[in-house]
Amino acid sequence: MAHSLLERLFHLSEHKTSVHREFLAGLTSFMAMCYLIFVIPGMLAQTGMAKDSAVAAVIWVTVFATLLMGLYARFPVAVAPGLGISAFFAYYICGPAGYDWQTGLGAVFISGVVFFVLTVTRIRQMIIDAVPIDLKYAIVAGIGAFIAFIGMKNSGIVVADPSTFVTLGNLGAAQTLLAIVGVFLASALYALHVPGSLIFSILVVSLAGVVFGVSPMPQGPLFTPIPALPLELFAQLDIKGALQHGLISIIFTLTMVDLFDNMGSLIGLSQKAGFIGADGQIKNLDRALFCDSVATMASAVIGSTTATSYLESAAGIAEGGRTGLCAVTIAGFFVLTLFFTPLVAFVPIYATAPTLIVVGAMMMQEVVRIRFQDFQVALPAFLTIVSMPLTFNIATGFGVGFVSWVGIRLLTGRVRELNVLMICLALCFAVNFAQRMH
């Protein structure tokens, strides 16, 4: 009975998947991204928000937004408050800019309204449709490089260096050694088509970390519920204050960063899940964009920052997640974190790092689809791929690729390959980059 209901809701047979596979994929994505319930509330607490309420707000935003994505858009993608946006909120809007968190949440809500208008008018859909297919493949590959870079950073394989920006880390460090073992374990199991290969590697590295004393055992009782609702933050946003203070530039930044960051993520994840057709169209994209805009408005009301599609969803997609049931599973596990936070903390960041590296390699496979023999395709594609990890920003890589795609065609007389929307987008990105010239 339950299986037939899930079949009708998510069309599992049509997507060549099963309840078991979707559950396993959801668990994999959850474990790859559960760190956010510790990292993001820590940022929000810097603004004066109560820490426990911030944890509850982040969890409920993630549950609501991911359920919406799973049940309405039927995408195997998790949606949660974004790391980059949260840092911008905590360390700029509520920092040097001098605004309180209530006013900042008002700005987040207004940006969500802008997303909603752009979505219902199909402007966001038109923007994505205007992206050439070669750039879509480049975005996938660029996100793969970005994800792998994050994994290598989290594992200590690469570290910051004052002279070369980044360099090889201490490979003898216990966490790094465990992460390297995890990369080989996950890769070998995946290559052998072992179901659950990524989740198995996460669990093995996590347990090994405890056995060898690298990570502590969860302390105290595993059942430690936090406040069920973020009552201190709920509906505390100050929309009027955001408008009176004239936060136009901040609202614009929130809008632009999330718009193109989320678009890039959805393009990359959709390609990996096989949702992009031969014509470059993404199935149910309009619904996914609608979910994103509603989630951002709801996020501000609940008491958290802009919600966006999480790249770590690629881990679940790599495990075979193809339907909204995967997202529903992710949301279910986040509900459990309200009661078992110490158990979630048992999975250290170096244990999920190998999964990000392996998934990055999987996404890089799309690079073979790019027409590199045409230099006017090769240059923008290359710049898109390298800009994402080097600037640590998907939206920037998206912009660099788009500006170079349009610019090289204007300079070489291939103007007929462009349309008005592409040129307008390139100009918007160019203006944004020009503002960084100081």
C-alpha positions as a LaTeX table, in Angstrom:
\begin{tabular}{lrrr}
\hline
Residue & $x$ (\AA) & $y$ (\AA) & $z$ (\AA) \\
\hline
Met1 & 0.00 & 0.00 & 0.00 \\
Ala2 & 2.70 & 2.45 & 1.09 \\
His3 & 4.91 & 1.41 & $-1.83$ \\
Ser4 & 2.13 & 1.99 & $-4.39$ \\
Leu5 & 1.46 & 5.42 & $-2.87$ \\
Leu6 & 5.13 & 6.37 & $-3.18$ \\
Glu7 & 5.13 & 5.04 & $-6.74$ \\
Arg8 & 2.18 & 7.27 & $-7.66$ \\
Leu9 & 3.71 & 10.30 & $-5.96$ \\
Phe10 & 7.28 & 10.03 & $-7.24$ \\
His11 & 7.10 & 7.74 & $-10.31$ \\
Leu12 & 9.98 & 5.60 & $-9.06$ \\
Ser13 & 9.77 & 3.05 & $-11.90$ \\
Glu14 & 9.87 & 5.78 & $-14.53$ \\
His15 & 13.10 & 7.09 & $-13.01$ \\
Lys16 & 14.53 & 3.56 & $-12.69$ \\
Thr17 & 14.91 & 3.81 & $-8.93$ \\
Ser18 & 13.40 & 2.29 & $-5.79$ \\
Val19 & 12.34 & 3.23 & $-2.28$ \\
His20 & 15.50 & 1.63 & $-0.89$ \\
Arg21 & 17.77 & 3.52 & $-3.29$ \\
Glu22 & 16.05 & 6.85 & $-2.64$ \\
Phe23 & 16.30 & 6.31 & 1.12 \\
Leu24 & 20.00 & 5.47 & 0.87 \\
Ala25 & 20.59 & 8.51 & $-1.37$ \\
Gly26 & 18.77 & 10.76 & 1.09 \\
Leu27 & 20.83 & 9.44 & 3.99 \\
Thr28 & 24.04 & 10.05 & 2.00 \\
Ser29 & 23.10 & 13.67 & 1.21 \\
Phe30 & 22.07 & 14.26 & 4.82 \\
Met31 & 25.37 & 13.00 & 6.20 \\
Ala32 & 27.30 & 15.08 & 3.68 \\
Met33 & 25.53 & 18.31 & 4.72 \\
Cys34 & 24.49 & 17.80 & 8.38 \\
Tyr35 & 27.44 & 19.96 & 9.45 \\
Leu36 & 25.33 & 23.01 & 8.59 \\
Ile37 & 23.29 & 22.70 & 11.81 \\
Phe38 & 26.47 & 23.46 & 13.75 \\
Val39 & 28.22 & 25.92 & 11.43 \\
Ile40 & 25.40 & 28.27 & 10.40 \\
Pro41 & 23.85 & 28.80 & 13.88 \\
Gly42 & 27.35 & 29.64 & 15.10 \\
Met43 & 27.48 & 32.44 & 12.52 \\
Leu44 & 23.97 & 33.66 & 13.35 \\
Ala45 & 24.79 & 33.74 & 17.07 \\
Gln46 & 27.41 & 36.39 & 16.27 \\
Thr47 & 24.57 & 38.75 & 15.33 \\
Gly48 & 22.92 & 38.51 & 18.74 \\
Met49 & 20.51 & 35.69 & 17.94 \\
Ala50 & 19.98 & 33.07 & 20.67 \\
Lys51 & 22.11 & 30.04 & 19.72 \\
Asp52 & 19.53 & 27.33 & 20.50 \\
Ser53 & 16.82 & 29.22 & 18.63 \\
Ala54 & 19.17 & 29.68 & 15.69 \\
Val55 & 19.80 & 25.92 & 15.58 \\
Ala56 & 16.05 & 25.25 & 15.60 \\
Ala57 & 15.44 & 27.90 & 12.92 \\
Val58 & 18.10 & 26.45 & 10.60 \\
Ile59 & 16.71 & 22.93 & 11.02 \\
Trp60 & 13.08 & 23.95 & 10.41 \\
Val61 & 13.99 & 26.03 & 7.37 \\
Thr62 & 15.87 & 23.05 & 5.97 \\
Val63 & 12.97 & 20.69 & 6.68 \\
Phe64 & 10.34 & 22.99 & 5.16 \\
Ala65 & 12.37 & 23.97 & 2.09 \\
Thr66 & 13.58 & 20.43 & 1.34 \\
Leu67 & 10.10 & 18.95 & 1.78 \\
Leu68 & 8.74 & 21.57 & $-0.61$ \\
Met69 & 11.44 & 20.73 & $-3.15$ \\
Gly70 & 10.73 & 17.02 & $-2.81$ \\
Leu71 & 6.94 & 17.07 & $-2.83$ \\
Tyr72 & 6.29 & 19.87 & $-5.31$ \\
Ala73 & 9.30 & 20.03 & $-7.63$ \\
Arg74 & 10.12 & 16.31 & $-7.14$ \\
Phe75 & 13.85 & 17.12 & $-7.21$ \\
Pro76 & 16.33 & 14.96 & $-5.19$ \\
Val77 & 17.85 & 18.19 & $-3.89$ \\
Ala78 & 18.15 & 19.57 & $-0.35$ \\
Val79 & 17.49 & 23.26 & 0.30 \\
Ala80 & 18.87 & 24.99 & 3.40 \\
Pro81 & 20.33 & 28.31 & 4.57 \\
Gly82 & 23.44 & 28.93 & 2.48 \\
Leu83 & 26.91 & 29.12 & 4.01 \\
Gly84 & 28.16 & 32.04 & 1.91 \\
Ile85 & 24.98 & 34.05 & 2.37 \\
Ser86 & 25.00 & 33.34 & 6.12 \\
Ala87 & 28.57 & 34.60 & 6.38 \\
Phe88 & 27.62 & 37.76 & 4.44 \\
Phe89 & 24.64 & 38.23 & 6.77 \\
Ala90 & 26.58 & 37.71 & 10.00 \\
Tyr91 & 29.90 & 39.32 & 9.18 \\
Tyr92 & 28.81 & 42.20 & 6.95 \\
Ile93 & 25.11 & 43.11 & 7.21 \\
Cys94 & 25.12 & 42.68 & 11.00 \\
Gly95 & 28.80 & 43.59 & 11.24 \\
Pro96 & 30.51 & 46.53 & 9.50 \\
Ala97 & 27.24 & 47.62 & 7.85 \\
Gly98 & 25.84 & 48.12 & 11.35 \\
Tyr99 & 22.32 & 46.66 & 11.04 \\
Asp100 & 20.62 & 44.47 & 13.62 \\
Trp101 & 19.55 & 40.94 & 12.73 \\
Gln102 & 15.88 & 41.87 & 12.56 \\
Thr103 & 16.57 & 44.40 & 9.81 \\
Gly104 & 18.85 & 41.91 & 8.09 \\
Leu105 & 16.06 & 39.33 & 8.03 \\
Gly106 & 13.81 & 41.99 & 6.53 \\
Ala107 & 16.31 & 42.38 & 3.68 \\
Val108 & 16.37 & 38.58 & 3.22 \\
Phe109 & 12.57 & 38.53 & 2.97 \\
Ile110 & 12.53 & 41.32 & 0.37 \\
Ser111 & 15.13 & 39.46 & $-1.72$ \\
Gly112 & 12.85 & 36.41 & $-1.52$ \\
Val113 & 9.96 & 38.48 & $-2.86$ \\
Val114 & 12.19 & 39.55 & $-5.75$ \\
Phe115 & 13.03 & 35.87 & $-6.44$ \\
Phe116 & 9.32 & 35.06 & $-6.37$ \\
Val117 & 8.46 & 37.79 & $-8.88$ \\
Leu118 & 11.29 & 36.73 & $-11.19$ \\
Thr119 & 10.04 & 33.14 & $-10.93$ \\
Val120 & 6.31 & 33.64 & $-11.56$ \\
Thr121 & 7.12 & 35.93 & $-14.50$ \\
Arg122 & 9.40 & 33.12 & $-15.78$ \\
Ile123 & 12.34 & 35.51 & $-16.04$ \\
Arg124 & 14.53 & 33.12 & $-14.04$ \\
Gln125 & 13.52 & 30.29 & $-16.36$ \\
Met126 & 14.35 & 32.45 & $-19.37$ \\
Ile127 & 17.77 & 33.24 & $-17.91$ \\
Ile128 & 18.60 & 29.56 & $-17.47$ \\
Asp129 & 17.28 & 28.76 & $-20.96$ \\
Ala130 & 19.59 & 31.48 & $-22.32$ \\
Val131 & 22.68 & 29.67 & $-20.99$ \\
Pro132 & 24.35 & 27.84 & $-23.91$ \\
Ile133 & 24.50 & 24.06 & $-23.52$ \\
Asp134 & 28.32 & 24.08 & $-23.50$ \\
Leu135 & 28.31 & 26.51 & $-20.58$ \\
Lys136 & 25.79 & 24.29 & $-18.77$ \\
Tyr137 & 28.23 & 21.40 & $-19.06$ \\
Ala138 & 31.05 & 23.71 & $-17.93$ \\
Ile139 & 29.00 & 24.75 & $-14.89$ \\
Val140 & 28.61 & 21.07 & $-13.94$ \\
Ala141 & 32.35 & 20.47 & $-14.31$ \\
Gly142 & 33.15 & 23.70 & $-12.45$ \\
Ile143 & 30.91 & 22.72 & $-9.57$ \\
Gly144 & 32.67 & 19.36 & $-9.55$ \\
Ala145 & 36.03 & 21.10 & $-9.20$ \\
Phe146 & 34.55 & 23.37 & $-6.50$ \\
Ile147 & 33.11 & 20.45 & $-4.51$ \\
Ala148 & 36.39 & 18.54 & $-4.74$ \\
Phe149 & 38.31 & 21.60 & $-3.58$ \\
Ile150 & 36.02 & 21.94 & $-0.56$ \\
Gly151 & 36.58 & 18.26 & 0.21 \\
Met152 & 40.35 & 18.61 & $-0.05$ \\
Lys153 & 40.25 & 21.68 & 2.19 \\
Asn154 & 38.03 & 20.01 & 4.79 \\
Ser155 & 40.30 & 16.98 & 4.88 \\
Gly156 & 43.52 & 18.99 & 5.22 \\
Ile157 & 44.92 & 17.69 & 1.93 \\
Val158 & 45.28 & 21.31 & 0.85 \\
Val159 & 45.82 & 24.25 & 3.20 \\
Ala160 & 46.24 & 28.01 & 2.95 \\
Asp161 & 49.69 & 29.39 & 2.21 \\
Pro162 & 50.72 & 33.07 & 2.43 \\
Ser163 & 52.93 & 32.93 & $-0.65$ \\
Thr164 & 51.08 & 30.55 & $-2.99$ \\
Phe165 & 47.53 & 30.94 & $-1.53$ \\
Val166 & 47.13 & 27.16 & $-1.35$ \\
Thr167 & 49.55 & 24.29 & $-0.92$ \\
Leu168 & 49.76 & 20.62 & 0.05 \\
Gly169 & 48.85 & 20.04 & 3.69 \\
Asn170 & 50.39 & 17.74 & 6.30 \\
Leu171 & 49.60 & 14.31 & 4.88 \\
Gly172 & 50.76 & 12.73 & 8.12 \\
Ala173 & 47.98 & 14.32 & 10.14 \\
Ala174 & 45.55 & 11.70 & 11.45 \\
Gln175 & 42.43 & 13.37 & 10.03 \\
Thr176 & 44.05 & 13.79 & 6.63 \\
Leu177 & 45.24 & 10.18 & 6.53 \\
Leu178 & 41.74 & 8.94 & 7.39 \\
Ala179 & 40.26 & 11.16 & 4.69 \\
Ile180 & 42.69 & 9.83 & 2.09 \\
Val181 & 41.77 & 6.26 & 3.07 \\
Gly182 & 38.14 & 7.31 & 2.70 \\
Val183 & 38.74 & 8.60 & $-0.83$ \\
Phe184 & 40.25 & 5.30 & $-1.96$ \\
Leu185 & 37.58 & 3.27 & $-0.16$ \\
Ala186 & 34.68 & 5.26 & $-1.61$ \\
Ser187 & 36.22 & 5.28 & $-5.09$ \\
Ala188 & 36.87 & 1.55 & $-5.15$ \\
Leu189 & 33.40 & 0.65 & $-3.88$ \\
Tyr190 & 31.73 & 3.05 & $-6.32$ \\
Ala191 & 33.79 & 1.70 & $-9.24$ \\
Leu192 & 32.66 & $-1.81$ & $-8.26$ \\
His193 & 29.01 & $-0.59$ & $-8.26$ \\
Val194 & 28.54 & $-1.45$ & $-4.58$ \\
Pro195 & 25.23 & 0.07 & $-3.35$ \\
Gly196 & 25.73 & 2.58 & $-0.55$ \\
Ser197 & 29.43 & 2.99 & $-1.29$ \\
Leu198 & 29.55 & 6.65 & $-0.27$ \\
Ile199 & 27.57 & 6.28 & 2.95 \\
Phe200 & 29.66 & 3.21 & 3.87 \\
Ser201 & 32.90 & 5.18 & 3.48 \\
Ile202 & 31.53 & 8.01 & 5.66 \\
Leu203 & 30.62 & 5.56 & 8.43 \\
Val204 & 33.94 & 3.68 & 8.23 \\
Val205 & 36.01 & 6.89 & 8.46 \\
Ser206 & 33.82 & 8.22 & 11.30 \\
Leu207 & 34.22 & 5.00 & 13.32 \\
Ala208 & 37.94 & 4.83 & 12.58 \\
Gly209 & 38.29 & 8.38 & 13.86 \\
Val210 & 36.78 & 7.36 & 17.21 \\
Val211 & 38.77 & 4.11 & 17.43 \\
Phe212 & 42.10 & 5.90 & 16.85 \\
Gly213 & 41.23 & 8.78 & 19.15 \\
Val214 & 41.02 & 11.39 & 16.37 \\
Ser215 & 37.40 & 12.25 & 17.21 \\
Pro216 & 35.75 & 12.02 & 20.65 \\
Met217 & 32.77 & 9.81 & 21.35 \\
Pro218 & 29.47 & 11.68 & 21.68 \\
Gln219 & 29.32 & 13.02 & 25.23 \\
Gly220 & 26.26 & 12.83 & 27.49 \\
Pro221 & 22.85 & 11.47 & 26.50 \\
Leu222 & 22.19 & 11.00 & 22.81 \\
Phe223 & 18.62 & 12.22 & 23.26 \\
Thr224 & 18.90 & 15.96 & 23.90 \\
Pro225 & 16.00 & 17.88 & 22.36 \\
Ile226 & 16.54 & 21.55 & 21.56 \\
Pro227 & 13.68 & 24.08 & 21.55 \\
Ala228 & 11.00 & 22.73 & 19.19 \\
Leu229 & 10.36 & 26.14 & 17.64 \\
Pro230 & 12.62 & 29.21 & 17.37 \\
Leu231 & 10.10 & 31.41 & 19.21 \\
Glu232 & 12.68 & 34.11 & 19.96 \\
Leu233 & 13.31 & 34.52 & 16.21 \\
Phe234 & 9.98 & 33.64 & 14.62 \\
Ala235 & 8.36 & 36.55 & 12.74 \\
Gln236 & 10.90 & 39.03 & 14.15 \\
Leu237 & 12.01 & 40.32 & 10.73 \\
Asp238 & 11.86 & 44.09 & 10.25 \\
Ile239 & 10.76 & 44.69 & 6.65 \\
Lys240 & 9.87 & 48.32 & 7.27 \\
Gly241 & 13.27 & 48.95 & 8.83 \\
Ala242 & 15.03 & 47.36 & 5.85 \\
Leu243 & 13.14 & 49.66 & 3.48 \\
Gln244 & 13.61 & 52.78 & 5.63 \\
His245 & 17.35 & 52.20 & 5.94 \\
Gly246 & 17.61 & 51.95 & 2.17 \\
Leu247 & 19.35 & 48.58 & 2.06 \\
Ile248 & 19.13 & 48.57 & $-1.73$ \\
Ser249 & 22.73 & 47.50 & $-2.34$ \\
Ile250 & 22.49 & 44.76 & 0.32 \\
Ile251 & 19.18 & 43.47 & $-1.05$ \\
Phe252 & 20.67 & 43.56 & $-4.57$ \\
Thr253 & 23.71 & 41.59 & $-3.39$ \\
Leu254 & 21.56 & 39.00 & $-1.61$ \\
Thr255 & 19.40 & 38.67 & $-4.72$ \\
Met256 & 22.20 & 38.43 & $-7.28$ \\
Val257 & 24.41 & 36.07 & $-5.29$ \\
Asp258 & 21.59 & 33.66 & $-4.50$ \\
Leu259 & 20.06 & 33.95 & $-7.98$ \\
Phe260 & 23.13 & 32.81 & $-9.85$ \\
Asp261 & 24.56 & 30.63 & $-7.09$ \\
Asn262 & 21.29 & 28.70 & $-6.92$ \\
Met263 & 20.90 & 28.61 & $-10.71$ \\
Gly264 & 24.39 & 27.22 & $-11.10$ \\
Ser265 & 23.75 & 24.57 & $-8.43$ \\
Leu266 & 20.43 & 23.52 & $-9.98$ \\
Ile267 & 21.96 & 23.27 & $-13.45$ \\
Gly268 & 24.83 & 21.15 & $-12.14$ \\
Leu269 & 22.66 & 18.88 & $-10.00$ \\
Ser270 & 20.02 & 18.53 & $-12.75$ \\
Gln271 & 22.64 & 17.44 & $-15.26$ \\
Lys272 & 24.03 & 14.86 & $-12.85$ \\
Ala273 & 20.52 & 13.54 & $-12.19$ \\
Gly274 & 19.77 & 13.34 & $-15.92$ \\
Phe275 & 17.07 & 16.03 & $-15.88$ \\
Ile276 & 18.52 & 18.08 & $-18.76$ \\
Gly277 & 17.13 & 17.06 & $-22.14$ \\
Ala278 & 18.92 & 17.14 & $-25.49$ \\
Asp279 & 17.49 & 20.63 & $-26.05$ \\
Gly280 & 19.06 & 21.91 & $-22.82$ \\
Gln281 & 15.71 & 22.19 & $-21.04$ \\
Ile282 & 15.49 & 21.08 & $-17.39$ \\
Lys283 & 12.39 & 19.14 & $-16.39$ \\
Asn284 & 10.35 & 20.75 & $-13.58$ \\
Leu285 & 12.87 & 23.59 & $-13.25$ \\
Asp286 & 10.08 & 26.16 & $-12.90$ \\
Arg287 & 8.81 & 24.29 & $-9.85$ \\
Ala288 & 12.30 & 24.07 & $-8.34$ \\
Leu289 & 12.77 & 27.82 & $-8.75$ \\
Phe290 & 9.36 & 28.45 & $-7.19$ \\
Cys291 & 10.35 & 26.32 & $-4.19$ \\
Asp292 & 13.58 & 28.27 & $-3.81$ \\
Ser293 & 11.83 & 31.66 & $-3.77$ \\
Val294 & 9.14 & 30.54 & $-1.29$ \\
Ala295 & 11.84 & 28.95 & 0.90 \\
Thr296 & 13.78 & 32.22 & 1.10 \\
Met297 & 10.71 & 34.18 & 2.24 \\
Ala298 & 9.84 & 31.45 & 4.77 \\
Ser299 & 13.45 & 31.39 & 5.97 \\
Ala300 & 13.31 & 35.07 & 6.93 \\
Val301 & 10.02 & 34.56 & 8.76 \\
Ile302 & 11.29 & 31.52 & 10.69 \\
Gly303 & 14.49 & 33.34 & 11.62 \\
Ser304 & 17.31 & 32.30 & 9.30 \\
Thr305 & 19.16 & 33.44 & 6.21 \\
Thr306 & 18.54 & 32.86 & 2.50 \\
Ala307 & 17.75 & 29.24 & 1.60 \\
Thr308 & 19.50 & 27.76 & $-1.41$ \\
Ser309 & 20.06 & 24.39 & $-3.11$ \\
Tyr310 & 22.93 & 22.50 & $-1.48$ \\
Leu311 & 25.77 & 21.16 & $-3.59$ \\
Glu312 & 26.12 & 18.23 & $-1.20$ \\
Ser313 & 22.91 & 16.89 & $-2.77$ \\
Ala314 & 25.25 & 15.62 & $-5.49$ \\
Ala315 & 26.39 & 12.93 & $-3.05$ \\
Gly316 & 22.86 & 11.52 & $-2.88$ \\
Ile317 & 22.38 & 11.85 & $-6.62$ \\
Ala318 & 25.61 & 9.90 & $-7.09$ \\
Glu319 & 24.07 & 7.16 & $-4.91$ \\
Gly320 & 21.12 & 6.96 & $-7.30$ \\
Gly321 & 18.69 & 9.56 & $-5.93$ \\
Arg322 & 16.42 & 10.62 & $-8.79$ \\
Thr323 & 13.10 & 11.68 & $-7.28$ \\
Gly324 & 11.57 & 13.88 & $-4.63$ \\
Leu325 & 11.52 & 10.91 & $-2.26$ \\
Cys326 & 15.25 & 11.46 & $-1.78$ \\
Ala327 & 14.57 & 15.05 & $-0.65$ \\
Val328 & 11.72 & 13.92 & 1.63 \\
Thr329 & 14.14 & 11.46 & 3.25 \\
Ile330 & 16.71 & 14.22 & 3.80 \\
Ala331 & 14.03 & 16.37 & 5.46 \\
Gly332 & 13.06 & 13.44 & 7.69 \\
Phe333 & 16.61 & 13.02 & 8.95 \\
Phe334 & 16.84 & 16.74 & 9.71 \\
Val335 & 13.69 & 16.44 & 11.84 \\
Leu336 & 15.50 & 13.77 & 13.87 \\
Thr337 & 18.40 & 16.18 & 14.50 \\
Leu338 & 16.05 & 18.15 & 16.74 \\
Phe339 & 16.37 & 15.24 & 19.19 \\
Phe340 & 19.70 & 13.59 & 18.41 \\
Thr341 & 22.11 & 16.47 & 17.84 \\
Pro342 & 25.05 & 14.75 & 19.67 \\
Leu343 & 24.68 & 11.72 & 17.40 \\
Val344 & 24.83 & 13.94 & 14.31 \\
Ala345 & 28.00 & 15.51 & 15.68 \\
Phe346 & 29.52 & 12.02 & 15.63 \\
Val347 & 30.11 & 12.45 & 11.86 \\
Pro348 & 33.17 & 14.73 & 11.58 \\
Ile349 & 33.80 & 16.95 & 8.60 \\
Tyr350 & 36.89 & 14.97 & 7.53 \\
Ala351 & 34.67 & 11.87 & 7.17 \\
Thr352 & 32.41 & 13.55 & 4.61 \\
Ala353 & 35.31 & 15.19 & 2.76 \\
Pro354 & 36.18 & 12.02 & 0.77 \\
Thr355 & 32.61 & 11.88 & $-0.54$ \\
Leu356 & 32.88 & 15.45 & $-1.84$ \\
Ile357 & 36.14 & 14.64 & $-3.63$ \\
Val358 & 34.69 & 11.53 & $-5.26$ \\
Val359 & 31.47 & 13.30 & $-6.26$ \\
Gly360 & 33.57 & 16.13 & $-7.70$ \\
Ala361 & 35.29 & 13.60 & $-9.94$ \\
Met362 & 31.92 & 12.24 & $-11.04$ \\
Met363 & 30.67 & 15.70 & $-12.00$ \\
Met364 & 33.90 & 16.46 & $-13.86$ \\
Gln365 & 33.01 & 13.65 & $-16.27$ \\
Glu366 & 30.64 & 16.08 & $-18.02$ \\
Val367 & 33.65 & 17.99 & $-19.34$ \\
Val368 & 33.90 & 15.58 & $-22.30$ \\
Arg369 & 30.61 & 16.94 & $-23.65$ \\
Ile370 & 32.06 & 20.44 & $-24.16$ \\
Arg371 & 33.12 & 21.32 & $-27.72$ \\
Phe372 & 36.70 & 22.21 & $-26.80$ \\
Gln373 & 37.78 & 22.00 & $-30.43$ \\
Asp374 & 36.04 & 25.37 & $-30.95$ \\
Phe375 & 38.21 & 27.89 & $-29.07$ \\
Gln376 & 35.34 & 30.33 & $-28.74$ \\
Val377 & 33.59 & 27.62 & $-26.72$ \\
Ala378 & 36.76 & 26.38 & $-25.02$ \\
Leu379 & 37.77 & 29.72 & $-23.48$ \\
Pro380 & 34.47 & 30.56 & $-21.70$ \\
Ala381 & 34.06 & 26.93 & $-20.62$ \\
Phe382 & 37.59 & 26.81 & $-19.23$ \\
Leu383 & 37.16 & 30.11 & $-17.39$ \\
Thr384 & 33.87 & 28.91 & $-15.91$ \\
Ile385 & 35.44 & 25.70 & $-14.63$ \\
Val386 & 38.53 & 27.24 & $-13.05$ \\
Ser387 & 36.83 & 30.37 & $-11.67$ \\
Met388 & 34.45 & 28.49 & $-9.39$ \\
Pro389 & 37.06 & 26.83 & $-7.15$ \\
Leu390 & 39.60 & 29.66 & $-7.47$ \\
Thr391 & 37.11 & 32.35 & $-6.36$ \\
Phe392 & 35.24 & 29.94 & $-4.07$ \\
Asn393 & 32.00 & 31.14 & $-5.61$ \\
Ile394 & 29.63 & 29.51 & $-8.11$ \\
Ala395 & 27.99 & 32.80 & $-9.10$ \\
Thr396 & 31.36 & 34.35 & $-9.95$ \\
Gly397 & 32.30 & 31.40 & $-12.17$ \\
Phe398 & 28.90 & 31.64 & $-13.84$ \\
Gly399 & 29.48 & 35.36 & $-14.50$ \\
Val400 & 33.03 & 34.99 & $-15.80$ \\
Gly401 & 31.91 & 32.31 & $-18.22$ \\
Phe402 & 28.94 & 34.31 & $-19.45$ \\
Val403 & 30.87 & 37.56 & $-19.96$ \\
Ser404 & 33.64 & 35.77 & $-21.84$ \\
Trp405 & 31.10 & 33.82 & $-23.97$ \\
Val406 & 29.37 & 37.02 & $-25.09$ \\
Gly407 & 32.53 & 39.12 & $-25.27$ \\
Ile408 & 34.50 & 36.83 & $-27.57$ \\
Arg409 & 31.54 & 36.55 & $-29.94$ \\
Leu410 & 31.09 & 40.29 & $-30.12$ \\
Leu411 & 34.79 & 40.72 & $-30.90$ \\
Thr412 & 34.91 & 38.01 & $-33.58$ \\
Gly413 & 31.73 & 38.90 & $-35.44$ \\
Arg414 & 29.60 & 35.96 & $-34.25$ \\
Val415 & 26.90 & 38.30 & $-32.95$ \\
Arg416 & 24.13 & 36.23 & $-34.57$ \\
Glu417 & 24.78 & 33.49 & $-32.02$ \\
Leu418 & 23.67 & 35.86 & $-29.27$ \\
Asn419 & 20.28 & 37.15 & $-28.21$ \\
Val420 & 19.23 & 40.26 & $-26.31$ \\
Leu421 & 18.87 & 38.46 & $-22.98$ \\
Met422 & 22.38 & 36.99 & $-23.19$ \\
Ile423 & 23.87 & 40.41 & $-23.90$ \\
Cys424 & 21.88 & 42.00 & $-21.04$ \\
Leu425 & 23.04 & 39.31 & $-18.61$ \\
Ala426 & 26.65 & 39.74 & $-19.67$ \\
Leu427 & 26.34 & 43.50 & $-19.10$ \\
Cys428 & 24.89 & 42.93 & $-15.62$ \\
Phe429 & 27.79 & 40.65 & $-14.72$ \\
Ala430 & 30.29 & 43.12 & $-16.21$ \\
Val431 & 28.84 & 45.95 & $-14.11$ \\
Asn432 & 29.02 & 43.76 & $-11.02$ \\
Phe433 & 32.67 & 42.94 & $-11.73$ \\
Ala434 & 33.43 & 46.62 & $-12.39$ \\
Gln435 & 32.21 & 47.44 & $-8.89$ \\
Arg436 & 35.06 & 45.27 & $-7.57$ \\
Met437 & 37.65 & 47.58 & $-9.21$ \\
His438 & 38.96 & 49.42 & $-6.19$ \\
\hline
\end{tabular}
